Amino acid sequence: MDPSSTEREFGRILEESLNEIFIFDAVTLQFLQVNRGGRENLGMTIQELRELTPVDIKPHMTRESFEALIQPLRNGSQETLVFDTLHRRKNGSDYEVEVHLQLASFHDLPAFVATILDTTKRNQVANDLRVRNRAIESVGVGVVISDASQHDMPIIYCNHAFERITGYGTQEVIGRNCRFLQQDDRDQEARHTIRETLHSGEECRVLLRNYRKDGQLFWNDLLISPVKNSAGVVTHYVGLCNDLTQRIRAEVEKSDRETRLQAILNTAVEAIITIDEWGVCESLNPAAETMFGYSVKEVIGQNISMLMPSPYREEHDQYLQNYLRTGEKKIIGIGREVVGRRKSGEEFPMELSVSEVRLKETRLFTGMVRDVTELKHAQQQLIQAERLTALGEATARLAHESRNSLQRIQIAVETARLHCDEHQLLVDQLNSIENASDRLHALHEEVRNYAAPLNLEFEETTLAKVWRSAWSATQHLRQGRQVHLIEQIPTDQIYCRVDRFRFEQVFRNLFENALVACSDPVEIAISVTETHTPLGDKWRLSIQDNGVGLDEQQRRRVFEPFFTTKAKGTGLGMAIAQRIVEAHGGTISVGSGFLGSGQRNGAEFIIEISR
């Protein structure tokens, strides 16, 4: 090949080189040749560059410093010189370069040949890597990198946070598999998840029990992410470790507190109900379920007024809003006696105390409710007992004082009869006096029985046997009449503990009243059902006749002592019956007196007594 053509080909290669190539005179330092890459990066023509030296495009160098730099090439102590510097373009902008400088011959003259690498991007990448490394080192999350291409995927990097979390230094970690942090605690579901993730090359997040260098357990919220090369092959795995020990410990403590609180609520005798500032129920304990007859699901999310009768139901929301607006308290922090309403519709007295809890964005109100039905009943019984005691004492004194007078009246009547056989008018008058005396004596006995203490002798028996015995005792009143006792009962086995003699007295009184009030044919129906209440299971007995029934005044006063609608009666029978039933822990009340069709059907009395 022609040497001149070879030189031209070589010159073309240098001209087209991606690197910048500068040739300058070894003595004058004037540029002799600069290839296209150098000219374009500097933004200068070859004519402009031949007027310059390397010092002219290096803003931080002087002729003296440059001469000192290249001196090893001049004296032959070095063949190649590599250094980093800045080049300045024609437009004044600078860029970083790496210079490879050699002393050579150019057209038989000594010259320096400089190969220039523009390192701006490389240095930027390096700088970015330094920033990222600094960021990784400064974050509070532990960072660990494993080499997926090596056997057992050893750790090749960990940051300071990882050292702080685990207690291990970098040199103790590098080359080991991350599983060493689990020590002997290998039976963890998260380990299976990690194995599947490493096998599939996907990302996963697990919660692991790990152990520090000192053996202390910590909960590791671990995020594992794969790093893939351009071919899609996983080369590394990056693990982000977040110590959740304090958070989990706080959650466990919170859960323990909530469990203890729930246990207290579940075992509390009082009903405990929580509502929000709109009156909507947020929680209630089992005692509240029992007291009101609603399940939790039926009440949660509903307005608390569903547990109130009118007019409290309609007034509650307005009262709550008035309090929130004005701060005026009527019950909050005070407590008072109110009326509640069970699911069955039954109203009952209760003591209510309400406390307020202020949260960040809302308020909650917690009510503690105590059913005082039994307390009220006991108080009424105590008052009644005190009244009966006073009445008994008065009756005893009255009976003592009047008994002699009645005896004298009886003796006088019997003596007068001996002398008036032929005076019929006088005989009639004596008979009237004797009847009045007998009625007065009977009244004394009734009052004495009503006021006397009830000493009950309980025994297990069936109520059917008791009312049938009472029915037999009314045989003399039913003689010659059309009377039917209708039993509407599922079974005769209606067992409960009662004083048979006293409870027979209750049924006999009800039967006798019905026989007096009804015209033939008389029908007296007894029905029995089983009921379930918050206070226990009960028998509910209905005794209903087909008479004219009770008017509003009679229904209201029927249990008042000395109230009667009979021509001959003391008015104590129903009062005594009520006292006997209540002494058994039961209740007796006037029923609706209506048939299923809505037609009135005589008088009805309801007895409820515990099974």
C-alpha positions as CSV (number, residue, x, y, z in Angstrom):
1,M,0.0,0.0,0.0
2,D,1.2,3.5,-0.9
3,P,2.6,5.2,2.3
4,S,0.8,8.4,1.4
5,S,-2.5,6.6,1.1
6,T,-1.9,4.9,4.4
7,E,-1.2,8.2,6.1
8,R,-4.4,9.6,4.6
9,E,-6.4,6.6,5.8
10,F,-4.9,7.0,9.3
11,G,-5.6,10.7,9.2
12,R,-9.3,9.9,8.3
13,I,-9.6,7.5,11.2
14,L,-8.3,10.1,13.6
15,E,-10.6,12.7,12.2
16,E,-13.6,10.4,12.6
17,S,-12.7,9.2,16.1
18,L,-15.3,9.7,18.8
19,N,-12.6,10.8,21.2
20,E,-11.2,14.3,20.9
21,I,-7.6,14.3,19.6
22,F,-5.3,17.2,19.9
23,I,-1.7,17.5,18.4
24,F,0.4,20.4,19.5
25,D,4.0,21.5,19.0
26,A,6.4,20.2,21.7
27,V,8.2,23.5,21.8
28,T,5.7,26.3,21.1
29,L,2.7,24.3,22.3
30,Q,0.8,25.7,19.3
31,F,-2.0,23.3,18.1
32,L,-1.0,21.6,14.9
33,Q,-4.1,19.4,14.4
34,V,-7.4,18.9,16.1
35,N,-9.9,16.3,14.9
36,R,-13.6,16.9,14.4
37,G,-14.6,15.7,17.9
38,G,-12.4,18.3,19.5
39,R,-13.4,21.1,17.2
40,E,-17.1,20.5,17.6
41,N,-17.0,20.2,21.4
42,L,-14.9,23.4,21.7
43,G,-17.0,25.1,19.0
44,M,-14.0,26.4,17.1
45,T,-12.5,26.0,13.7
46,I,-9.1,24.5,13.0
47,Q,-7.8,28.0,12.0
48,E,-8.9,29.4,15.4
49,L,-7.3,26.5,17.3
50,R,-3.9,26.8,15.5
51,E,-3.7,30.3,17.1
52,L,-4.0,28.7,20.5
53,T,-2.2,26.4,22.9
54,P,-3.6,23.8,25.4
55,V,-3.2,26.5,28.2
56,D,-5.7,28.7,26.3
57,I,-8.5,26.2,26.7
58,K,-7.7,25.2,30.3
59,P,-9.0,28.0,32.4
60,H,-7.4,26.8,35.6
61,M,-3.9,26.4,34.3
62,T,-1.0,28.7,33.5
63,R,1.9,28.2,31.1
64,E,4.2,27.5,34.0
65,S,1.8,24.9,35.7
66,F,1.3,23.2,32.3
67,E,5.0,23.1,31.6
68,A,5.6,21.5,35.0
69,L,2.9,19.0,34.4
70,I,4.3,17.8,31.0
71,Q,8.0,17.9,32.2
72,P,8.0,14.1,32.9
73,L,7.2,13.5,29.2
74,R,9.9,15.9,28.1
75,N,12.6,14.2,30.2
76,G,11.4,10.7,29.3
77,S,10.6,9.7,32.9
78,Q,7.1,8.9,31.8
79,E,5.7,7.7,28.5
80,T,2.1,8.6,29.2
81,L,0.5,11.3,31.3
82,V,-3.1,11.0,32.5
83,F,-4.8,13.8,34.3
84,D,-8.3,15.4,34.8
85,T,-8.9,19.0,34.0
86,L,-11.5,21.5,32.5
87,H,-11.8,22.6,28.9
88,R,-13.5,25.9,28.1
89,R,-15.6,26.2,25.0
90,K,-15.7,29.2,22.7
91,N,-19.1,30.1,24.3
92,G,-17.5,30.2,27.7
93,S,-18.9,27.0,29.1
94,D,-16.6,24.5,30.8
95,Y,-16.7,20.7,30.6
96,E,-14.7,18.0,32.5
97,V,-12.2,16.0,30.6
98,E,-9.7,13.2,31.1
99,V,-6.4,13.8,29.2
100,H,-4.1,11.0,28.0
101,L,-0.9,12.8,26.8
102,Q,2.1,11.3,25.0
103,L,5.2,12.8,23.3
104,A,5.4,11.7,19.6
105,S,6.5,12.9,16.2
106,F,4.3,14.7,13.8
107,H,5.7,15.3,10.3
108,D,9.2,14.5,11.6
109,L,8.8,17.2,14.4
110,P,8.4,16.5,18.1
111,A,4.8,17.0,19.1
112,F,2.4,16.1,21.9
113,V,-0.6,13.9,21.1
114,A,-3.5,14.3,23.5
115,T,-6.5,12.0,23.6
116,I,-9.4,13.7,25.4
117,L,-12.3,12.0,27.0
118,D,-15.3,14.2,27.9
119,T,-16.1,12.9,31.4
120,T,-19.0,15.2,32.1
121,K,-21.6,12.4,32.0
122,R,-19.4,9.9,33.7
123,N,-18.6,12.3,36.5
124,Q,-22.3,13.2,36.8
125,V,-23.1,9.5,37.1
126,A,-20.4,9.2,39.7
127,N,-21.7,12.2,41.6
128,D,-25.3,10.8,41.4
129,L,-24.0,7.6,42.9
130,R,-22.3,9.5,45.7
131,V,-25.5,11.3,46.4
132,R,-27.5,8.1,46.4
133,N,-25.0,6.4,48.6
134,R,-25.1,9.3,51.0
135,A,-28.9,9.2,51.0
136,I,-28.9,5.4,51.6
137,E,-26.5,5.8,54.4
138,S,-28.6,8.6,56.0
139,V,-32.1,7.0,55.9
140,G,-33.5,5.5,59.0
141,V,-34.5,2.3,57.1
142,G,-32.0,-0.5,56.9
143,V,-30.8,-1.2,53.4
144,V,-29.1,-4.5,52.5
145,I,-28.1,-5.8,49.0
146,S,-27.5,-9.4,48.2
147,D,-25.7,-10.8,45.1
148,A,-28.2,-13.1,43.3
149,S,-25.5,-14.4,41.0
150,Q,-23.5,-16.0,43.8
151,H,-24.2,-19.2,45.7
152,D,-26.5,-18.6,48.7
153,M,-26.9,-14.9,47.7
154,P,-24.4,-13.3,50.1
155,I,-24.8,-9.8,51.4
156,I,-22.5,-7.4,49.5
157,Y,-23.7,-4.1,51.1
158,C,-25.5,-2.8,54.2
159,N,-26.0,0.8,55.4
160,H,-25.5,2.3,58.8
161,A,-29.2,2.0,59.7
162,F,-29.0,-1.8,59.1
163,E,-26.0,-1.9,61.5
164,R,-27.9,0.2,64.1
165,I,-31.1,-2.0,63.8
166,T,-29.3,-5.4,64.0
167,G,-26.2,-4.5,66.1
168,Y,-23.9,-6.1,63.5
169,G,-21.1,-4.3,61.8
170,T,-20.6,-4.3,58.1
171,Q,-17.6,-6.7,58.2
172,E,-19.8,-9.1,60.3
173,V,-22.5,-9.1,57.7
174,I,-20.7,-9.0,54.3
175,G,-20.7,-12.5,52.7
176,R,-23.5,-14.0,54.9
177,N,-27.0,-14.8,53.9
178,C,-29.7,-12.7,55.5
179,R,-31.3,-15.7,57.2
180,F,-28.7,-15.5,59.9
181,L,-30.8,-12.8,61.5
182,Q,-33.5,-15.4,62.2
183,Q,-31.1,-17.5,64.4
184,D,-33.0,-20.7,65.4
185,D,-36.5,-19.2,64.9
186,R,-37.1,-20.8,61.5
187,D,-40.7,-21.8,61.8
188,Q,-42.1,-18.7,60.3
189,E,-44.7,-18.4,57.5
190,A,-42.8,-15.4,56.2
191,R,-39.8,-17.6,55.4
192,H,-41.9,-19.6,53.0
193,T,-43.1,-16.4,51.3
194,I,-39.5,-15.2,50.9
195,R,-38.5,-18.5,49.3
196,E,-41.3,-18.3,46.8
197,T,-40.4,-14.7,46.0
198,L,-36.7,-15.5,45.4
199,H,-37.8,-18.4,43.2
200,S,-40.1,-16.2,41.1
201,G,-38.0,-13.1,41.0
202,E,-40.8,-10.9,42.2
203,E,-41.2,-8.4,45.0
204,C,-42.6,-9.2,48.4
205,R,-43.2,-7.7,51.8
206,V,-43.2,-9.7,55.0
207,L,-43.1,-9.3,58.7
208,L,-40.3,-11.4,60.2
209,R,-39.1,-12.2,63.7
210,N,-35.4,-11.3,63.6
211,Y,-32.8,-11.1,66.4
212,R,-30.1,-8.5,67.1
213,K,-26.5,-9.4,67.8
214,D,-27.3,-9.3,71.6
215,G,-30.1,-11.9,71.0
216,Q,-33.0,-9.4,71.5
217,L,-36.0,-10.0,69.3
218,F,-37.1,-7.3,66.9
219,W,-40.0,-7.3,64.3
220,N,-38.6,-6.7,60.8
221,D,-41.0,-5.2,58.2
222,L,-39.0,-6.4,55.2
223,L,-39.5,-5.3,51.6
224,I,-37.5,-7.4,49.1
225,S,-37.1,-6.0,45.5
226,P,-35.2,-7.7,42.6
227,V,-32.7,-5.8,40.4
228,K,-32.6,-7.1,36.8
229,N,-30.1,-6.5,34.1
230,S,-30.9,-5.5,30.5
231,A,-31.7,-9.1,29.7
232,G,-34.3,-9.4,32.5
233,V,-32.1,-11.6,34.7
234,V,-32.1,-10.9,38.4
235,T,-28.6,-9.9,39.5
236,H,-29.2,-8.5,42.9
237,Y,-31.9,-8.3,45.6
238,V,-32.4,-5.1,47.7
239,G,-33.9,-5.5,51.1
240,L,-35.4,-2.6,53.1
241,C,-35.6,-3.3,56.8
242,N,-37.9,-1.4,59.1
243,D,-37.9,-2.1,62.8
244,L,-41.6,-2.2,63.9
245,T,-40.9,-3.6,67.4
246,Q,-42.0,-0.4,69.2
247,R,-45.1,-0.1,67.1
248,I,-46.1,-3.8,67.5
249,R,-45.4,-3.6,71.2
250,A,-47.6,-0.6,71.4
251,E,-50.3,-2.3,69.4
252,V,-50.1,-5.4,71.7
253,E,-50.4,-3.2,74.8
254,K,-53.3,-1.4,73.2
255,S,-54.9,-4.7,72.4
256,D,-54.3,-5.9,76.0
257,R,-55.9,-2.7,77.3
258,E,-58.9,-3.1,75.0
259,T,-59.2,-6.8,76.0
260,R,-59.2,-5.9,79.7
261,L,-61.7,-3.1,79.1
262,Q,-63.9,-5.4,77.1
263,A,-63.8,-7.9,79.8
264,I,-64.8,-5.3,82.3
265,L,-67.7,-4.2,80.1
266,N,-68.8,-7.8,79.4
267,T,-68.9,-8.6,83.1
268,A,-70.4,-5.3,84.3
269,V,-73.8,-5.6,86.0
270,E,-74.8,-2.2,84.8
271,A,-75.7,-1.6,81.2
272,I,-73.0,0.5,79.5
273,I,-73.8,2.3,76.2
274,T,-71.7,4.7,74.1
275,I,-73.1,7.1,71.5
276,D,-71.6,9.8,69.3
277,E,-72.5,13.4,69.2
278,W,-75.4,12.7,66.9
279,G,-77.0,10.2,69.3
280,V,-76.0,7.2,67.2
281,C,-75.1,4.1,69.3
282,E,-71.5,2.9,68.8
283,S,-71.3,0.2,71.5
284,L,-73.2,-1.6,74.2
285,N,-72.3,-4.4,76.6
286,P,-74.0,-7.7,77.2
287,A,-75.8,-6.3,80.3
288,A,-77.4,-3.7,78.0
289,E,-78.5,-6.4,75.6
290,T,-80.1,-8.3,78.5
291,M,-81.7,-5.2,80.0
292,F,-83.3,-3.8,76.8
293,G,-83.8,-7.1,75.0
294,Y,-82.0,-6.0,71.8
295,S,-78.9,-7.6,70.3
296,V,-75.8,-5.6,69.5
297,K,-76.5,-5.7,65.8
298,E,-80.0,-4.3,66.3
299,V,-78.7,-1.2,68.2
300,I,-75.3,-0.3,66.7
301,G,-75.8,2.5,64.1
302,Q,-79.3,3.3,65.4
303,N,-80.3,6.4,67.3
304,I,-80.3,5.8,71.0
305,S,-83.8,7.2,71.3
306,M,-85.1,3.7,70.3
307,L,-84.5,2.7,73.9
308,M,-86.7,5.5,75.2
309,P,-90.5,5.9,75.4
310,S,-92.3,9.0,74.4
311,P,-91.9,11.9,75.1
312,Y,-88.2,11.3,75.9
313,R,-87.7,9.8,72.5
314,E,-88.8,12.9,70.6
315,E,-86.9,15.3,73.0
316,H,-83.5,13.5,73.1
317,D,-81.9,14.7,69.9
318,Q,-82.9,18.3,70.6
319,Y,-81.5,18.1,74.1
320,L,-78.2,16.7,72.8
321,Q,-77.9,19.4,70.1
322,N,-78.7,22.1,72.7
323,Y,-75.9,20.8,74.9
324,L,-73.4,20.8,72.1
325,R,-74.4,24.3,71.2
326,T,-74.7,25.9,74.7
327,G,-72.9,23.5,77.0
328,E,-76.0,23.5,79.3
329,K,-76.1,20.2,81.2
330,K,-79.2,18.5,82.3
331,I,-78.0,14.9,82.9
332,I,-74.3,14.8,81.7
333,G,-72.1,14.4,84.7
334,I,-75.1,14.6,87.0
335,G,-77.2,11.5,86.6
336,R,-80.9,11.0,87.4
337,E,-83.8,8.6,87.2
338,V,-85.4,8.2,83.8
339,V,-87.6,5.7,82.0
340,G,-86.4,3.1,79.5
341,R,-88.2,1.0,77.0
342,R,-87.4,-2.6,76.2
343,K,-87.8,-4.3,72.8
344,S,-91.0,-5.8,74.1
345,G,-92.4,-2.3,74.6
346,E,-92.3,-2.6,78.4
347,E,-91.3,0.6,80.2
348,F,-89.1,0.5,83.3
349,P,-87.5,2.9,85.7
350,M,-83.7,3.2,85.5
351,E,-80.9,5.3,86.9
352,L,-78.8,6.9,84.2
353,S,-75.4,8.6,84.6
354,V,-73.7,10.0,81.5
355,S,-70.0,11.0,81.0
356,E,-68.4,12.8,78.1
357,V,-65.2,11.9,76.3
358,R,-63.6,14.5,73.9
359,L,-61.6,13.0,71.1
360,K,-59.6,14.9,68.4
361,E,-62.5,15.5,66.0
362,T,-65.6,14.3,67.8
363,R,-67.2,13.6,71.2
364,L,-68.5,10.4,72.7
365,F,-71.0,10.0,75.5
366,T,-71.0,6.9,77.7
367,G,-74.2,6.1,79.7
368,M,-74.2,3.7,82.6
369,V,-77.7,2.4,83.2
370,R,-79.1,0.5,86.3
371,D,-82.5,-1.1,86.2
372,V,-84.2,0.0,89.4
373,T,-87.4,-2.0,88.9
374,E,-86.6,-4.3,91.7
375,L,-85.5,-1.5,93.9
376,K,-88.7,0.4,93.3
377,H,-90.7,-2.7,93.9
378,A,-88.8,-3.3,97.2
379,Q,-89.3,0.3,98.2
380,Q,-93.0,0.1,97.5
381,Q,-93.2,-3.2,99.4
382,L,-91.4,-1.5,102.3
383,I,-93.8,1.4,102.3
384,Q,-96.7,-1.0,102.0
385,A,-95.4,-3.1,104.9
386,E,-95.1,0.1,107.0
387,R,-98.6,1.1,106.2
388,L,-99.9,-2.5,106.9
389,T,-98.1,-2.5,110.2
390,A,-99.7,0.7,111.2
391,L,-103.1,-0.5,109.9
392,G,-102.7,-3.8,111.7
393,E,-101.9,-2.1,115.0
394,A,-104.9,0.2,114.5
395,T,-107.1,-2.8,113.6
396,A,-106.0,-4.7,116.6
397,R,-106.9,-1.9,118.9
398,L,-110.2,-1.4,117.1
399,A,-111.0,-5.1,117.2
400,H,-110.1,-5.2,120.9
401,E,-112.4,-2.3,121.7
402,S,-115.2,-3.3,119.4
403,R,-115.3,-7.1,120.1
404,N,-116.9,-6.6,123.6
405,S,-119.4,-4.1,122.1
406,L,-120.4,-6.6,119.4
407,Q,-120.7,-9.4,122.0
408,R,-123.0,-7.2,124.1
409,I,-125.0,-6.4,120.9
410,Q,-125.3,-10.1,120.2
411,I,-126.4,-10.9,123.7
412,A,-128.9,-8.1,123.7
413,V,-130.4,-9.3,120.4
414,E,-130.7,-12.9,121.6
415,T,-132.4,-11.7,124.8
416,A,-134.8,-9.5,123.0
417,R,-135.8,-12.4,120.7
418,L,-137.1,-14.3,123.8
419,H,-139.7,-11.6,124.4
420,C,-140.9,-10.6,120.9
421,D,-142.2,-13.8,119.3
422,E,-145.5,-12.1,118.5
423,H,-144.0,-8.8,117.3
424,Q,-142.8,-9.5,113.7
425,L,-141.7,-5.9,113.1
426,L,-139.4,-6.1,116.1
427,V,-138.1,-9.5,115.0
428,D,-137.2,-8.0,111.6
429,Q,-135.3,-5.1,113.2
430,L,-133.4,-7.5,115.5
431,N,-132.5,-9.6,112.4
432,S,-131.1,-6.4,110.7
433,I,-129.1,-5.6,113.8
434,E,-127.7,-9.1,113.9
435,N,-126.8,-9.0,110.2
436,A,-125.1,-5.6,110.6
437,S,-123.1,-7.0,113.5
438,D,-122.0,-10.0,111.5
439,R,-120.9,-7.8,108.6
440,L,-119.0,-5.6,111.0
441,H,-117.3,-8.6,112.5
442,A,-116.4,-9.9,109.0
443,L,-115.0,-6.5,108.1
444,H,-112.7,-6.7,111.1
445,E,-111.5,-10.1,110.1
446,E,-110.9,-9.0,106.5
447,V,-108.9,-6.0,107.6
448,R,-107.0,-8.1,110.1
449,N,-106.1,-10.6,107.4
450,Y,-105.1,-7.8,105.0
451,A,-102.8,-6.1,107.5
452,A,-101.4,-9.3,109.1
453,P,-97.8,-10.3,108.0
454,L,-97.7,-12.9,105.2
455,N,-95.7,-16.0,106.4
456,L,-95.3,-18.0,103.2
457,E,-94.6,-21.7,103.1
458,F,-93.2,-22.4,99.6
459,E,-93.4,-25.8,97.9
460,E,-92.9,-27.1,94.4
461,T,-96.3,-27.6,92.8
462,T,-98.2,-27.1,89.6
463,L,-100.4,-24.0,89.3
464,A,-103.1,-26.1,87.5
465,K,-103.5,-28.1,90.7
466,V,-103.8,-24.8,92.7
467,W,-106.5,-23.2,90.6
468,R,-108.5,-26.4,90.3
469,S,-108.6,-26.6,94.1
470,A,-109.8,-23.0,94.2
471,W,-112.4,-23.8,91.6
472,S,-113.7,-26.6,93.7
473,A,-114.1,-24.2,96.6
474,T,-116.5,-22.1,94.6
475,Q,-118.9,-25.1,94.2
476,H,-121.6,-23.5,96.4
477,L,-121.6,-20.3,94.2
478,R,-121.9,-22.4,91.0
479,Q,-124.7,-24.5,92.3
480,G,-127.7,-24.4,89.8
481,R,-125.9,-22.1,87.3
482,Q,-124.4,-22.6,83.8
483,V,-120.7,-22.1,84.5
484,H,-117.7,-23.4,82.5
485,L,-114.0,-23.2,83.3
486,I,-112.0,-23.3,80.1
487,E,-108.3,-24.2,80.4
488,Q,-106.1,-23.2,77.5
489,I,-102.8,-24.6,78.6
490,P,-100.1,-26.6,76.7
491,T,-99.5,-29.0,79.7
492,D,-100.5,-29.5,83.3
493,Q,-96.8,-29.4,84.2
494,I,-96.8,-25.7,85.1
495,Y,-94.4,-26.0,88.0
496,C,-93.2,-23.2,90.3
497,R,-92.6,-22.7,94.0
498,V,-95.6,-21.1,95.7
499,D,-97.5,-21.1,99.0
500,R,-100.4,-23.3,97.8
501,F,-102.9,-22.0,100.4
502,R,-102.1,-18.3,99.7
503,F,-102.1,-18.7,95.9
504,E,-105.4,-20.7,96.0
505,Q,-106.8,-17.6,97.8
506,V,-105.8,-15.5,94.8
507,F,-107.5,-17.7,92.3
508,R,-110.6,-18.1,94.5
509,N,-111.0,-14.4,94.7
510,L,-110.7,-14.0,91.0
511,F,-113.2,-16.8,90.4
512,E,-115.7,-15.4,92.9
513,N,-115.5,-11.9,91.4
514,A,-116.2,-13.4,87.9
515,L,-119.1,-15.4,89.2
516,V,-120.7,-12.4,90.7
517,A,-120.0,-10.1,87.7
518,C,-121.2,-12.5,84.9
519,S,-124.6,-13.6,83.9
520,D,-125.3,-17.2,82.7
521,P,-123.9,-18.8,80.8
522,V,-120.6,-17.9,82.5
523,E,-117.3,-18.7,80.8
524,I,-114.0,-18.3,82.7
525,A,-110.9,-19.0,80.6
526,I,-107.4,-19.6,81.9
527,S,-104.4,-19.5,79.5
528,V,-100.8,-20.0,80.3
529,T,-97.7,-19.0,78.3
530,E,-94.0,-19.0,79.0
531,T,-92.2,-15.7,78.7
532,H,-88.5,-14.7,78.7
533,T,-87.5,-11.4,80.3
534,P,-84.2,-9.8,81.4
535,L,-85.0,-10.9,84.9
536,G,-85.6,-14.6,84.0
537,D,-88.1,-17.0,82.7
538,K,-91.7,-16.6,83.9
539,W,-95.2,-18.1,83.6
540,R,-97.8,-15.7,82.3
541,L,-101.4,-16.5,83.3
542,S,-104.5,-14.9,81.9
543,I,-107.8,-15.2,83.8
544,Q,-110.6,-13.8,81.6
545,D,-114.4,-13.9,82.0
546,N,-117.2,-13.1,79.6
547,G,-118.9,-10.4,81.7
548,V,-119.3,-6.7,81.1
549,G,-115.7,-6.0,81.9
550,L,-114.2,-3.1,83.8
551,D,-114.6,0.6,83.0
552,E,-111.6,3.0,83.1
553,Q,-112.1,3.9,86.8
554,Q,-112.5,0.3,87.8
555,R,-109.3,-0.7,85.9
556,R,-107.4,2.1,87.6
557,R,-108.7,1.4,91.2
558,V,-109.3,-2.3,91.2
559,F,-106.3,-3.0,93.5
560,E,-107.1,-0.2,95.9
561,P,-108.0,-1.3,99.5
562,F,-111.7,-0.9,100.2
563,F,-112.7,-0.3,96.6
564,T,-115.5,-2.5,95.5
565,T,-118.4,-2.7,93.0
566,K,-120.2,-5.4,94.9
567,A,-123.3,-4.7,97.0
568,K,-121.8,-6.8,99.7
569,G,-118.0,-6.7,99.9
570,T,-115.2,-5.2,101.8
571,G,-113.1,-4.1,98.8
572,L,-110.0,-5.9,100.2
573,G,-110.1,-9.1,98.1
574,M,-108.1,-7.8,95.1
575,A,-105.8,-5.8,97.4
576,I,-105.0,-9.0,99.3
577,A,-104.6,-10.9,96.0
578,Q,-102.0,-8.4,94.8
579,R,-100.2,-8.5,98.1
580,I,-99.9,-12.3,97.9
581,V,-98.7,-12.3,94.3
582,E,-96.1,-9.6,95.0
583,A,-94.9,-11.5,98.1
584,H,-94.1,-14.4,95.6
585,G,-92.0,-12.0,93.5
586,G,-94.7,-11.8,90.8
587,T,-97.1,-9.2,89.4
588,I,-100.8,-9.0,88.9
589,S,-102.4,-6.5,86.5
590,V,-105.5,-5.7,84.6
591,G,-105.3,-7.1,81.0
592,S,-106.6,-5.7,77.8
593,G,-109.9,-7.5,78.0
594,F,-110.1,-7.8,74.3
595,L,-110.5,-10.8,72.0
596,G,-108.3,-11.2,68.9
597,S,-111.0,-9.6,66.7
598,G,-110.8,-6.4,68.9
599,Q,-114.2,-7.0,70.5
600,R,-114.4,-6.4,74.3
601,N,-114.7,-9.6,76.2
602,G,-115.1,-9.1,80.0
603,A,-112.5,-8.6,82.6
604,E,-109.0,-10.0,82.3
605,F,-106.3,-10.3,84.9
606,I,-102.7,-11.1,84.1
607,I,-100.4,-12.9,86.7
608,E,-96.7,-13.2,86.0
609,I,-94.6,-15.3,88.3
610,S,-91.1,-16.8,88.1
611,R,-90.8,-20.4,87.1
